[in-house]
Every structure is written in structure tokens, then in C-alpha cells.
């Protein structure tokens, strides 16, 4: 079977679960482009003190791709407690800051950690530059991913990066070579969208004539309002400048969310697991079908 280049855009738990599932397909060349706008928790504290990108979502994705029983993985995810200023920090985040301080680009720092953990899939920060997520909702401006999340149910009318940054050459190369692009699942505004706020990313997606794009809807409602509607989310993505067809993949228990959806879509048997994510066996089957679709 000819290898297929699959790129996934997102952040946090949704992207980590998606990458772990696809990583088992030995005919796939897999790349994850990870959102780096988080400013909460350990990641936020390190951003303030080290002036670095957000490492938390990258760390999580790498952990999902690692043998969870290995000593390296356990060390990578170890979180300090009752140790003064170290309390709350994960060792993985601190390791990233240490490698980053060697004057490597963040993309190169991630490569070092990939090699340390023995991971085959490529993991790329969405940009090597530090930026923040900014939203506008009901006439108010919210700065930083934490504030954006806190007010997300107000209905976001505009989403931006401040400052505006550019993707790395590696991100652009991945999108140029991709046969399949997965957007989501995960937090719509703060995981799926940030990478698409860079014009170069959108332009490269539009210029890739062979690319098939799939938007994977969350297995559960995120907002409990119109923002959960598939047509609303795809329209929001298209308003960022994507002109190519986006195929929605929607769990069958959320079939009502296809109302008013003019884009192509698939209603899939994708039940939730006990963590509110797509159940592994069903997820694997659906993803395999989508990747192999002519």
C-alpha cells in the first residue's frame, strides 16, 4: 500500500487521542500541528517566566504517542507537588524549557524530545513565535486563551492572534504534502481554530489540490447552544478563508446537528467512552475508512 500523508490540526486531549489512534496505521506518514496559545496552569506560568510558546498540549500529544509504561514517559508526565515554586509544573514542560533555552527553535526542541521518547510521528508547534489568542464577544475583547474559554458561551464573533505570527517551514511543508487533513476534535475555538488564524496556513491548504479535509465533530456538546451546530462551525472555518470542501464527520447520536448543513457529511457510529471522547474501536474503524477513501 502506498503511504498516505495525514496531517491533523488541533490541541490538547482531542488531538492527542486522534494522533494515538492514527499512529497505529503503518501506511500513514503522520503529522500533528499543535496549538500553542494556552496561557493557563504550568504552561502559563512558564510562558510568563521564560517568554516561550505553550508546551502543555505538545507534551500531552507526545505522551499519548509514547509507551505509557516506559520510564521515559512516566518522567515526562511527572508533576511536582509540595515543592514551592516547582509545585504544579510537569517535568516535561520544564524539559522543553531547558531544551528551548539552548537557542533551538521550538520546532527543533520538539524534535529533540521526539527522539528522546522514540516517537515516529511528527509533532509540530503551530508557530515558533509566541502569540496569544484574542476573541471578541458581545462587544467585549478577551485576551488570552483562559479568558477566551471563560467567555466562550457568549458566542464569539471574531478570533485573532496577537501578535500575528507565521507558521514554520515545517508546518507549511506538512500541509503541502498532505493527502488528508483532519480538523478537530477538541475545543472548537481554542484547539481547532488557532492554527487556521495564520494566513500562510490557510493559503497552503487552499493551494493543495489533492487535499481532502475532514472536520471531526466532538462526541459531546461543547456549548449547548447554536455554536455546537456543524453548519455553524464549518461556516466559521470557511470565514477564515478556507475555500476547499470540508467534509463533516458527526456522531450518529448528534445527527440533529446536521440541520442546515450544506457541506458533505458522514453520520458515523461514534459513541463516547467513559472520558467523553470517541470510543477507540469505533474511532479507529471510521478514521481508517476516511483515510482510505478515494
Secondary structure, 3 states (H helix, E strand, C coil): CCCEEEEEEECHHHHHHHHHHHCCCCCEEEEEEECCCCCCHHHHHHHHHHCCCCCHHHHHHHHHCCCCCCHHHHHHHCECCCCHHHCCCEHHHHHHHHHHCCCCCHHHHHHHHHHHHCCCCEEEECCCCCCEEEEEECCEEEECHHHHHHCHHHCCCEEEEECCCCCCHHHHHHHHHCCEEEECCCCHHHHHCHHHHCHHHHHHHHHCCCCEEEEECCCCCCCCCHHHCHHHHHHHHHHCCCCCCEEEEEEHHHHHHHCCCCCCEEEECCCECCCCCECHHHHHHHHHHHHHCC
